[in-house]
Amino acid sequence: ATKRGAEGLNAVELTWQLQHLQLRELFQSQGLNPQDAEQSGIGVQLTLRHASTQLKRVITVPEDTCIRDIKKLLVRLTKRGSWRRLALLCPSGRALRDADALGARRELLVADAKTVTEQEVPEEEQWPHWSLEELQAEAKRRGLQVCQISHELMLLCLQQAKVWDGANAAELRADSMKRGLPESCDRQEVLQMLKQDLSWEHMGEDELREECQRQQVALPEERQETALLLRAMRSRLRQALRWQHLDTEQ
């Protein structure tokens, strides 16, 4: 079983390949079949380029897949080696983590994991070299609503989110009060509200309209300057947040 697992097979696929009837019946009773992994998500074309030979290969993967699953798929397709010996990199040469989502990336480099040096540079120091799509994927992972802003502004949002992620409850509450957000004793709740407010702060008019409609917040009158209209929509969203929190408290 260990040898087979090294070929990138998961438990369900291995059971079918070994024709283990009892385990197959168990997996089927749970609605699990070997083809499920291949059919999950919307298929997208991914170009893989070997770092040394520069040879390319195009494969189809689920849009919501992660780097680890792509490595395992490669091993299954080539029928050799272990997925742990592979490294996948952005075209810029930055190594991706196994848990990273594919996101908007449509081309990756493939290399031997032994040839990829460990990145000791702090993550936030790597961000300026990332593409906007990569920054957006990281922002989503950190709980920010991704909006259409520049590379520079997205970088600032990520840096602020990282500061909040490492802050204690008292520091978060102080920042929350400065922004006029509801009080809470729950650190995670305050952190979530701060990130939500940061997202609103950088949304444009259309995005704020959609957010107001999604939360069933009445839109302000449009007969005013754009800057005032944006400020009014953000203010109403914060008021709605305070109102929801009061309902929860009671």
N, C-alpha and C positions, 0 to 999 in steps of 0.2 A: 504494500500500500504506500509506503514511503517513496519507493522508486517511482510509482505512477504519479504520485502527488507532485514530484519534482518536474513532471511534464506539463504542469499547469492545469491539471484536472481538479475540479472541486469534488466534494463528497458524492454529489448526485451523479455527475458524469462518470466517476470511478465505479460506482455501484452498477450502472448500466453496462460499462465496458467489461466488468468482471462477471456479469450476469448473476449477481447475488440476489436470488428471488425474494428472500425475506426482507432485506433492506429495500429492495425495489418496491415491494408492497407498502412498506412503511412510508417511503417518500411519496408514493402515489396517493396514500390516504391523506397526506398533508398538502396535496395539490402541487407537488414538485416534480418536474420533469427536466431532463437534460437540455431540452431546447429552450426552456424558459429564459435562461441567461442570454441566449443569442437573440431572442425576440423582444427583450425588454427595452423600452425607450425608443426614440425615433432614430433611425439609422442615418449617420452622416459619413461623408468620405474623409478619411484621414490619410495624409501622405507621410510616410516614414522614410527618412533618409539616413543611410548608414554613415556614421561620423567619419569612418576611415575611407571606405570605397566610394562614398557619395552615391551609391546605387539607391534607387527609389522604389517604393512599393506602396500601392494604395489599398487600404483595407476599409471595410465598413464597420463602424462601431456605434453603440447606442450614444445618443447625444448627452445623456446624463452619466456617462461612465467616468471612472477615475483612472489614474495612471497605473495603479496596481493591476486592474482588470485588463488594461491594454497590454501590459507585460505578459500576463497569463495567456491572453489570446495569441500573442506572438509565438510563445513557446508551443502552444497547441498547433499552430499553423506550420511551424518549422519542425515539430516533433523532435526537439533536441534541447538539452540543457535545462537550467532552472530559471524561473522568472526573477529570482533574487540576484542573478548574475547580470541582469540587464539594467541599464540606466537610460532614462528618457529625458531629453533636454529640449529647451526652447531653441528656435533657430539662432538666438543670440548666444547659446552655449550655457545657459543657466540650467542646472539640474533641477528636476521636478521631484517633489515628494510623492510617495506612494499614495497618500490620501488625497492629493490634489485632484480637483475635478478637471476634466478635459476643457470645459467651458467653451470659449470661442476659438480655441486653438484648432487649426486644421493642418498643421505641419509640425512634426517633431523629429529630433535627431535620435538615433539609436546608437548606444555605445556600450562597451563592457564596463560594468560597475567598478572594476578594479582600476580602470584608467581615469575615472572621474574623481578628482580630489575632493575631500570633504570641504564644504563651504563654511569657513569660520567667521565670515563677515556677518554681522547682525542683519536680521531680515530687513529692518527698516532702512538700512544703508543700501540694500539691493533694490528697493522699490523705485528709485529714480531711473533705473535702467530698464524697468519693466515697460511693456506696452500698455496702452490704455485698457485693452481687453483684459490683460492679466491683473491690472490694478482693480478693475471692476469685479473680477472673480474673487479677489482677495477681500474686497469691501463687502461683498455679499456673504462670504464666509464669516466675516466678523460682525454680521448683523446689521449692516447698513443697507438702506434702500438705494439701489443703483440708479442714478439719474444722469442725464446727458450734460456732463460738465467736462471741462478741459482736463488734460493730464495733470497739470499743476494743481488744480483744485481737488482732484481725486486723491492726489498724493497728500495734500493737507488734511483731508478728511480721514484718510487711513492713519496718519500720524496721530491725530487727535483721538481716534478710536483706540489706538494702541495705548496711549496715555491713560485713558479711562479704564481699559482692561486691567491695567496694573495698579489702579488707584484703590485706596481703601474706602469703606462706606462713608466716612466723614467727608473725605475729599469729594466724593461723587455727589453727596447731598449739597455741599457748598456750591458746586458748579450747577447743580439742578436749580437751586434757589436763584442764582444769578440769571438763569434763563426763564424764570417765572414758571417753572414746572411744579407739579404736585409734590408734596412731601411724602416720604415713604421710609419705613425702617428696613425694608428689604433691599439689600445691595443690588441684587440682580434686576429687580424691577426698576430701580433708579438708573442703572446702566442702560437698560433697554429704552427708557424714556429719553435719556440723553442722546442715544444714537438715533432715535426716531426724530428728535428735534433737529439734530445736525443734518439729517437727510432733508427735512423740510426746508432748512436754511439755504440749501443749494439747489432746490427744485425750481424749474422755470414755471411760467404761467400755465402752460398746458398740463404739466405734471401736477401742479398744485390743484388745478381744477379737478383732475381725475381723482386725486387723493381726497378732496372734499366730498366729491360724489360718492366715493367708495365708503366713506365714513358717515354719509348722509348728513353732512354739514352744509347749511345754507350758504350759498355763494353771496359775497357782498355785491353792491351795485357796481356796474362796470363803468359808470360815468365818472371816472377818476384816473389820474395818471397811473401808468403801469407800476411804478415803484410803490405807490400807495396801495394799489390793488393787491400786489404780492404780499405786502406787509399785513394787509387786512386778512388775507386768506391764511397766512401763517398764524396770526393772532387767533382766528377762529378755531384753527386746528388745536392750538394749545388750550383754548377754553374748553373744547370738547374733551381733551385729554384730562383736564382737571375735573370736569363733570363726571366722566367715567370713573375716575379714581374716588370721587366722593360717593358714588353709588356703591362701589366695592367696599368702602370703609363702613357704610351703613348696612 
